[in-house]
Amino acid sequence: MDEPAQNWLHALSAPMAALNGASYTAPDYYEDEEQADLERWWGISNRAQLLGMLGMADTGHATELAGAYWQYQRCLPSQWQALLDSLEPRQRILHQYAAHTFPDCGPGGTRAWDLARMGYLLRAGLKKSYISLDESLYLHYRLALRARHYYNRWDRYLAGYLFGKALWNIANDSSDEQLAAGLERQGSDHWNRCIVLNLRHGAQDLLAGLPWDMELPEPPRPATLEEDCWS
């Protein structure tokens, strides 16, 4: 796989790199000193745990809103309002969030939040020698297939990540009232603003040179990957 194609794959975790001051395209995420504490933040200290975590690409936090995005794009306005009226308060807030963010992220919703983080784990895992470069590229390619299924351009993918992060920031321990108010304030959150500014200044030209529909040759599945490994 040539360098531009590899850069495209590694750019799937660009919003994570923008948050953490890492490389947008290096296979190892952090090119020099290792700074990713996977054990502290993810509970990952070996290869099996890393590979087991990749299933979040399909079953992660984004599934909470997947149904709301799916329904919003298919309902007539009257049907959507009827649906909102039938929901419990928390689900109504989440469905309204999907409706408000849909114009920017499209039907993919917040899937990019999970996909970008799994790309980060692959790059950090490569740095720690949990996986090989060939394994990382193959698994990145599988992430790319999902990203291209859910999104049709970089800006929607990046928006999906930001909306997913915004929800994750406050959803777990918030009351219904706190959730609604907190979502309204996420646009001014310090770290969310840092991601947007860093992407604008550090990755805008890079992504412009990596078209969303760039041809990505499918790597062969490495024989070293376990048979039950996510892909």
C-alpha positions as CSV (number, residue, x, y, z in Angstrom):
1,M,0.0,0.0,0.0
2,D,1.5,3.4,-1.0
3,E,2.0,6.3,1.4
4,P,-1.0,8.4,0.4
5,A,-3.3,5.4,1.0
6,Q,-1.7,4.7,4.4
7,N,-2.0,8.4,5.3
8,W,-5.8,8.2,4.4
9,L,-6.2,5.2,6.8
10,H,-4.3,6.8,9.6
11,A,-6.3,10.1,9.1
12,L,-9.4,8.3,10.4
13,S,-8.1,9.1,13.8
14,A,-7.2,12.7,12.9
15,P,-9.6,14.2,15.5
16,M,-7.9,12.1,18.2
17,A,-4.6,13.4,17.0
18,A,-5.9,17.0,17.1
19,L,-7.0,16.5,20.7
20,N,-3.7,14.9,21.8
21,G,-1.1,16.7,19.8
22,A,-0.1,13.5,17.9
23,S,0.7,12.9,14.3
24,Y,-2.1,12.8,11.8
25,T,-0.5,10.2,9.5
26,A,2.3,8.4,11.3
27,P,1.5,4.7,11.7
28,D,2.6,4.9,15.4
29,Y,0.4,7.9,16.3
30,Y,3.2,9.3,18.5
31,E,6.2,9.3,16.3
32,D,8.8,9.7,19.1
33,E,8.3,9.0,22.8
34,E,5.4,6.7,23.7
35,Q,2.7,8.7,25.5
36,A,-0.4,6.6,25.1
37,D,-1.4,5.0,28.5
38,L,-3.7,2.3,27.2
39,E,-3.8,0.5,30.4
40,R,-4.9,3.5,32.5
41,W,-7.6,4.8,30.1
42,W,-8.7,1.7,28.3
43,G,-7.7,-1.3,30.5
44,I,-5.5,-2.6,27.7
45,S,-2.2,-4.1,28.5
46,N,-1.8,-6.8,25.9
47,R,-2.6,-7.9,22.3
48,A,-5.7,-9.9,23.2
49,Q,-7.3,-6.9,25.0
50,L,-6.5,-4.6,22.2
51,L,-8.0,-6.8,19.5
52,G,-11.0,-7.5,21.7
53,M,-11.7,-3.8,22.1
54,L,-12.0,-3.3,18.3
55,G,-15.6,-4.6,18.3
56,M,-16.6,-1.1,19.6
57,A,-16.4,0.0,15.9
58,D,-19.7,-1.7,15.5
59,T,-21.2,-1.9,19.0
60,G,-19.8,1.2,20.7
61,H,-21.4,4.4,22.0
62,A,-22.8,5.4,18.6
63,T,-25.4,2.7,18.7
64,E,-27.3,4.7,21.3
65,L,-28.3,7.2,18.7
66,A,-28.2,5.1,15.5
67,G,-32.0,4.5,15.7
68,A,-32.7,8.2,16.1
69,Y,-30.6,9.1,13.1
70,W,-32.2,6.4,11.0
71,Q,-35.7,7.5,12.0
72,Y,-35.1,11.2,11.5
73,Q,-34.2,10.8,7.8
74,R,-37.2,8.7,7.1
75,C,-40.0,10.4,9.0
76,L,-42.3,13.1,7.6
77,P,-42.3,16.2,9.9
78,S,-45.6,15.2,11.4
79,Q,-44.4,11.6,12.0
80,W,-41.2,12.9,13.6
81,Q,-43.2,15.1,16.0
82,A,-45.5,12.3,16.9
83,L,-42.5,10.1,17.6
84,L,-41.0,12.8,19.9
85,D,-44.3,13.1,21.7
86,S,-44.3,9.4,22.4
87,L,-40.8,9.2,24.0
88,E,-39.7,9.4,27.6
89,P,-37.8,12.7,28.3
90,R,-34.3,11.4,28.0
91,Q,-35.0,9.6,24.7
92,R,-36.7,12.8,23.4
93,I,-33.6,14.8,24.2
94,L,-31.4,12.3,22.4
95,H,-33.7,12.2,19.4
96,Q,-33.8,16.0,19.2
97,Y,-30.0,16.0,19.4
98,A,-29.9,13.7,16.4
99,A,-32.2,16.0,14.5
100,H,-30.2,19.1,15.2
101,T,-26.9,17.4,14.2
102,F,-28.1,15.5,11.2
103,P,-27.5,18.4,8.7
104,D,-23.8,18.3,9.5
105,C,-23.0,14.6,10.0
106,G,-25.7,13.0,7.9
107,P,-27.1,9.5,8.4
108,G,-23.8,8.3,9.8
109,G,-24.6,10.2,13.0
110,T,-21.9,9.7,15.7
111,R,-20.4,6.5,14.3
112,A,-17.1,8.4,13.7
113,W,-16.7,8.8,17.4
114,D,-16.2,5.0,17.7
115,L,-14.3,4.6,14.4
116,A,-11.7,7.3,15.1
117,R,-11.0,5.9,18.6
118,M,-10.5,2.4,17.2
119,G,-8.0,3.9,14.7
120,Y,-6.2,5.5,17.6
121,L,-6.1,2.2,19.4
122,L,-4.5,0.5,16.4
123,R,-1.9,3.1,16.0
124,A,-1.1,3.1,19.8
125,G,-1.1,-0.6,19.8
126,L,1.4,-0.7,16.9
127,K,3.7,1.6,19.0
128,K,3.5,-0.9,21.9
129,S,4.2,-3.8,19.5
130,Y,0.9,-5.4,20.3
131,I,0.2,-5.7,16.5
132,S,2.3,-5.5,13.3
133,L,2.1,-2.8,10.7
134,D,0.5,-5.3,8.3
135,E,-2.1,-6.1,10.9
136,S,-2.7,-2.4,11.6
137,L,-3.2,-1.5,7.9
138,Y,-5.6,-4.4,7.3
139,L,-7.7,-3.5,10.4
140,H,-7.6,0.2,9.5
141,Y,-8.9,-0.8,6.0
142,R,-11.8,-2.5,7.7
143,L,-12.5,0.7,9.6
144,A,-12.3,2.6,6.4
145,L,-15.0,0.4,4.8
146,R,-17.4,1.3,7.7
147,A,-16.5,5.0,7.5
148,R,-17.3,5.1,3.8
149,H,-20.5,3.3,4.4
150,Y,-21.7,5.8,6.9
151,Y,-20.2,9.0,5.5
152,N,-19.6,10.6,2.1
153,R,-16.9,13.2,2.9
154,W,-14.4,14.2,5.5
155,D,-16.3,17.1,7.1
156,R,-19.2,14.9,7.9
157,Y,-17.0,12.2,9.4
158,L,-15.2,14.8,11.6
159,A,-18.6,16.3,12.6
160,G,-19.8,12.8,13.6
161,Y,-16.8,12.4,15.8
162,L,-17.3,15.8,17.5
163,F,-21.0,15.2,18.1
164,G,-20.2,11.8,19.5
165,K,-17.6,13.2,21.8
166,A,-20.0,16.0,22.9
167,L,-22.6,13.4,24.0
168,W,-20.0,11.2,25.7
169,N,-18.7,14.2,27.6
170,I,-21.9,14.6,29.6
171,A,-24.3,11.7,29.0
172,N,-23.2,9.1,31.6
173,D,-23.8,11.0,34.9
174,S,-26.3,13.7,33.8
175,S,-29.9,14.1,34.7
176,D,-32.3,14.8,31.9
177,E,-32.2,18.5,32.6
178,Q,-28.3,18.5,32.8
179,L,-28.1,16.5,29.6
180,A,-30.3,19.0,27.6
181,A,-28.4,22.0,28.9
182,G,-25.0,20.4,28.6
183,L,-25.5,19.5,24.9
184,E,-26.4,23.1,24.2
185,R,-23.1,24.2,25.7
186,Q,-20.8,21.7,24.0
187,G,-19.9,24.1,21.2
188,S,-18.0,26.2,23.7
189,D,-16.3,23.4,25.5
190,H,-12.6,24.0,25.6
191,W,-11.4,20.7,24.3
192,N,-14.0,20.5,21.6
193,R,-12.9,24.0,20.4
194,C,-9.2,22.8,20.5
195,I,-10.0,19.9,18.3
196,V,-11.8,22.1,15.7
197,L,-9.0,24.7,15.7
198,N,-6.2,22.1,15.5
199,L,-7.9,20.3,12.6
200,R,-8.4,23.6,10.8
201,H,-4.8,24.7,11.2
202,G,-3.1,21.3,11.1
203,A,-5.2,18.9,9.0
204,Q,-7.2,21.0,6.6
205,D,-4.6,20.9,3.8
206,L,-3.7,17.3,4.6
207,L,-7.3,16.1,4.2
208,A,-7.8,18.2,1.1
209,G,-5.0,16.1,-0.5
210,L,-6.6,12.9,0.6
211,P,-10.0,12.7,-1.2
212,W,-12.7,10.8,0.6
213,D,-13.2,8.6,-2.4
214,M,-9.4,7.9,-2.9
215,E,-8.7,4.4,-4.1
216,L,-7.7,2.2,-1.2
217,P,-6.2,-1.1,-2.2
218,E,-7.5,-3.9,0.1
219,P,-4.6,-5.4,2.0
220,P,-4.5,-9.2,2.3
221,R,-5.6,-10.5,5.7
222,P,-2.4,-11.3,7.7
223,A,-2.2,-14.9,8.6
224,T,-1.0,-13.8,12.1
225,L,-4.5,-12.4,13.0
226,E,-6.5,-14.7,15.1
227,E,-9.5,-16.3,13.4
228,D,-12.0,-14.7,15.7
229,C,-10.5,-11.3,15.5
230,W,-12.8,-8.4,14.6
231,S,-12.7,-7.3,11.0
